[in-house]
Each structure stands twice: as C-alpha cells, then as structure tokens.
Amino acid sequence: MPKTQASRRARDYARYTGAPRQLACDVVASLAPGAPLIPTPTQHAQLLFESEIFYQILGTQRHYFEYPLGIRYVEPTADGVRLHLDSSKSLDSLLRGLLPRRVSHNNRKRDEIYGLYGVRICARTDHGIELRRLGQPTSLKLTGLSRRAFARAEAKLLRWAEEDGAEACWRAEGDWTACERQWDVERQPLIYVSTWRDAAWLPSGLLRRLGLLHTVAVPQIVTGHEARLGELWILRLDHFPDTGLRRAELVEALTDPDNGLPLQLQGHRKLVPGGSLGLVLLKAADGTALQLRYDRLDHPVKNRAETCAAIRHRISKITGEAALPPMPDGRASC
C-alpha cells in the first residue's frame, strides 16, 4: 500500500474509532488487501451481542464524562470489539448494565434478569477484562484502567447486588443459572424480537464508530435510547452554548460509502434555542433509522471543573462547520 494511502486510511481509522494515531497506523498496516477499515462482525451472534451492548451503554452512561458515553476509543475486529474507557466512573456504570443479576420482585411471579443474561468474565488482564456469552462466539473487551480498578468496580457491583437481594449470575461457574435459562426459554431478551434482529446492524455499526462523537462531532454530553423495538435509534447531543454543532460533518462521516453505514439523509430541522430541538434523520433502505437530536445546554459542573475543562480542551481541537443541504420542507420527521 502506498505510504500516502496508508496515512490517509490511518487518519480515517482514528477518525471513526477515536484510536491514537500510532494504533491506527498499526491496524492499517496489518489489514489484508481489500479488507474494510471498520469490519462488521463475522458471526451474527456477535452482531446481536453488540446491539445489546450499545443498548446498555445508552441506558447506563448518562453521566458527565470527558469523552461521550465514557468511551475514549474503540477497537473493532471481525471477532469482537474492545472499548477503552475513560474513567472508573464510566466502568462502574457500564458493568451495572452488562453483568447479569437475578432480581426478585414481590409483586411479580417471575424473577427478572438485569444486565446481559449468560454473560461471564472469561479473562482478566493487567488493564481489563473480556466478557463473553456462554456457548456463543461473542467477545467484548473492556480496558483502559488498572486491574485494581476493575476488581474494585466488580466488588462494588457485587456489594450493591447483595444489598439489593439480587443473585450475581455473572459469578456462577460452568453454565447459565436456572433463572437465566428460563429467561432465555421464555424469550425475554429484546434480541429475540424479529424487528430488533433485523435492525441490529445499526447499533453494532454505531458502537464500532463511537469515535465520531468526539473526533467529528463536538457535544459536551451524549445520551440516547431506542424506539420501535430497535428499528429507530435516537442520540441526543447537547452542546455548550458557545460552540458549533457540526451536524453536516457527522452526517458526512456516518453516510460515507466506504467507512460509514448504509444510511441516507432524510431530513433535518434547525435548532431553535428555547424552542424546538435540532433534528437530523438518517434512514436505511430497510426502514431502520437514526435520529440525531441537538440542543444547547450548559450542564452544571459542580465538583466537575476538571472534567469540564477537559471537555472544552477536546472540543477546541475541532474547528469549522459546514451546512447541511436544504430540505424541501426544512424539517426532519420519523
């Protein structure tokens, strides 16, 4: 591969994943000829697994982090994905969403599973852990912090579960717990819904491109959720009052024919401060959609001065703002 082409591809990899420059260069150098820069999972089970992971990230990472959703960068491969977390706070909240617990409710006949059923910690290193679902070719690696930080976060979750009267299913050895099996037999997880399964490529694809939320976009905080059983995914990007929005740049990256996703711009609406949110609607041929919601807010930074300063420093490195193409009615709709 010519040096200039390799350098351009390394920049693109860093742009989409948020990875450091040297790592991006190493990844590009190791790619087989014609291999995609951002691979899709070879196993459908992994794709579904990543859709669940993204769902839990949106549900748990609603705090004020230096990086959007508490994730500094991602490393996607054909067999799995690695998330580099930015803080112990990010790790604490994410483990609560990922590791399965059985919870009994007095007003319900059936116990419930919180977290991802059947998931276990299958490996521990000096800087992280690997999660897999028992009996399936799945892999999620969490890293970026010390072994002690991971042990502390797991111990904290275990104490919290015990105080809540929950069973820590992720610590069961050898097989699924009886409650997890029942949960699976009764097809409680969302991934059994056909609509969710058909649309799982979108949350998986977004998870593998999370770097765009801080290499291209400039929000101070990102939150979101799914709707219509996973057919629609919504991201809310809140910006400081004195920064750009960079909507066009994010749309360009997400719809890029080589490294983006099979989405097309369907419509957009301008942000009216104190009035309506800014909206951008991206849609795929199969009906799966991504809605980006924009607002300007200055979230309280009490006891968060360092985090706020780090966010502003991150945002200050990205300049320029293009315009989205005009829409016939000037609005975005679902």
N, C-alpha and C positions, 0 to 999 in steps of 0.2 A: 504494500500500500504506500503510495507517495506520501512524503512527510507532511505536505500541506493538507492532504486529505485526512491523514491520521490526526493532525492537530485540530482540524475542524470537527471531526467526529468526537474527539475528546471533549471539546467545548460543548458540543450538543449533549453528550452524556452527562457532563457536570450540570448543565442547564436543567435537564429533565429530572435528575436524581438528587441534585444538591451535593454530589460527592466532591471531595477535594480534587484538585487538578491532577496530582500525581496518581491517585487511584483511578481517575478517569482515563489517563494515558495508559495505565497498566491493563485496564479492562479492554480498551480498544485494541491494544497490541496483541491480546490473547484471543480476539474474535476470529472465528473461521471466515474465510472469504464468503461474502454474501449474507452473513449472519446479521439479524436485526440488532440494532443498538440497544433497544429495550425489548427483551424477549417476552413472549407470552408463556404461561405455564404449559408444559407438555402434557401434564396429567389434568384431567377435568376436576379431579378431587382437589388438586392444589388451587385451581381457579376458584372453586366454590369456597374453599378454606379462606382464601384471600378476601372474598366478598364478605364473609363473616367478620374477618379481622377489621376490614375497613368500617363495617357497621359498628363494631365495638369501639374503634378509635373515635368515631364521631360521637358516640354516646358517652365516652369517658374523658376525652381530652378537651374539656371545655374551660380549662384554666388559662391563666396568663403565662405563656411560655416565651422563651427567647425566640424559638422557631415555631412556625404554625403547627398546631397539633402536637407539640413537644417532640418533633422528629427532626433531627439535624439533616440526615440524608438517608437514602435507601440504596440497597444493592440488590437488584432483581436478577435472578438467573432462571434458567428453564426449569429447575427443580424446586425452587423456593425463593424466599425473599428475606433480606436482612434489614432490620430497622436500627439505625443509630440514634439513640435517644439523647435528649439534651440535658436531662436533669433527673435527680432522684424523684422529684415530684411527678414528672412525666411517667417514670417507671411505676410508681405506686398506683397511680390511677389506671394505667394500662393493664397491669396484672389483675386488678379487680375486674376488668372487663373480659379478660382472656381465660383465667384459670377457673375451672368449674367447681361450683359448690351446690350441694343439695340443701334446699331450704323448705321447711315445713310451715304451712300456714293453717291456723286453727279453723279458718272459715272456708278451706278448700279441701276437697277429698284427696287430691293428688299432690305429692311433693313436687317442687319445681327445681329445675337446674338453672343456675345463674352462671354466666361465663360460657365457654365453648365446651359442650359435652364431649367426653372422650379424649380431651387434650391432656397431655402429660409433659413434664420437663424431662426430655430424653438425654440431654447433655448439658454440662456446665463447664465453662472455661474461666480464665482469669478476668475476662471482660464481658461475659454474657452467658446466656442460656439459649437452648434450642427447644422449641415446642413442636410436638407432632400429635396428630390424632391417631389413636391406637388402630392398627390394622389398615391404615391408609397411607399412600405415598405423599405425605404432606410435610412441609417444613416452614417454620418461622423462627428466625434467629433475632434475638434482641441483644444489643450490645451498646457500647459507648460509656459504660460505667464500670466500676471495680467489682470483683467477686463479692467483696464485703457489702457493697450497695445492693446487689441482687439478693444476697442472703438476708439482709435487713428488710428488704421490701417483701420477700416471701414470708418471713416471720411475722411482719406486721399484718399481712393479709390473713395468715393463719390465726393470729390472736383475734382479729376482728371477726372472722368466721365463727370461732368458738364462742365468743361473747354473744354472737347473734344466734347461737344454737344451730349453726349450719354444719354440714359434713364437708370436709375438704376433699372432694373427689379426686383432685389432681395428685393427692398423695397416696391414693390406692395403688397397690402394686399388681402388676400382671395383667389386669383386664379392667373392663368397664365395671362400674358399680351397678348394682341392681337397678337403682333409680335412673342411671344413665341409659341402661338398656331399655327400660320402659319408655323413657323419653324418646329414644330412637324408634322403638317399635310403634309407638303412637304417632310418630312423625310430627313431633312438636317443633323442631327447628325450622326456621324460615327457608332454609335451603331445600326443603322438600317441596316447596311451592313451585309449580312449573314456571310461573311468571318470574320468580326470583332466579331460578336456574338459568332461564333463557337470557336474563339481563346481567348475569354475574360478571360478564366480561368488563362491564363499565367500572364497578368498584375495584375490581382487581387491577384494571388498567390505571385507574387513578392512584391506587396505592403505590404502584410501580413508578409513578411520575410525580410523587409528592414534592419533589424539589422545586417544581414550577411555582409553588406557593410562596417561595421566598427568593428564587433566582430571577423570576419574571414578574410575578405579582408583588405588591408591597403592602399587604394587610398587616395590621398590628395584632389581630387575632382572627382565627378561623374556627367556625363551628358548622354544624350541619346535621342532616338526617336524611332518611329515605322515605319515600312515599309510594303509594300504589304497589305495595308488595315488592319493592325493589326496582320497579320499572322507571321510577323517577328518583334521582339523587339531587339533593339541594345542598349547596355550600354557601354559607354567609361569610362574606369577607368585610370586616369592619376596619376602616382606615382612620388614621389621625386626621383631624380637620385641615391640616396644612400640607398634606401630601397628595400625590396623584393617585389615580385609580388603576391605570394600566390595564384596562379591560381588553382593548384591542390586542395588546401583546400576549395576554394569556389565551385569548381565543385563537390567535395565530398558532401558538405552540400546541394547544390541545387538538387543533384540526389539521396540523401538519401531516401531509400524506406519507412521510417517511417515518417519523418518530412519534406522531400523535395518535389519536384514537379516531375510529370511523364516525366522527361527528360532523355535523354541519350547522352553521349559524342559522337559526330560525327567526330570531327577533331580539330586540333589546329595547330598554326603556331607560331614560336618563334618571339619575338620582335627583330628587328634589329635597334638599335638606329641610328637615322638619315636616316633610310631607311623605311622598311615596319613595320606597326603596328603588335603587337602580337594579335593573334585571337584565340578564343575558340568558337566552335559551339556546342550548345546543341539542340537536336531536340526531339519532341514528336512523338508518333505513328500517330497522326492525321496531321502531317506536320507542326504544329506550332513550331517556333524556337526562340531561344535566342542566340544572338551573343554577346560575350564579347570582346571588343577591348581594348588593353593595350598599354600604351605609358609611356615614362619617360619625365616629364616636371617639371620645377620649375616655377610655376606661379608667376608673380610679386606680391609682398606683400607690396607694398606701402600703408601706413596707415592701414596695416593689421597685424602688428607684433604680437599682442596678439592672433589673430586667428591662425596664422601660428604656434606659439608656442604651442597652444592648440592641433592643429592637430598633430604636432610631438610628443607631450606627449601621445596622444591617440595611435598613431602608435607604439610607443616604447613599449607598453604593450603587443604587439603581436609578438611572435618570431617564428622562424622555417619556413622552406619552403620545401615542398615535390615536387616531379617531376611528371608531367603528364605522362601517359602511351604513348609509341611511337605509332605513326600513320603510316599506310603503306606508305603514300606519304609525311608525315611530314607537311601537310598543312590543313587548315580549309577552307571550301567553303560553299556557300549557294546554 
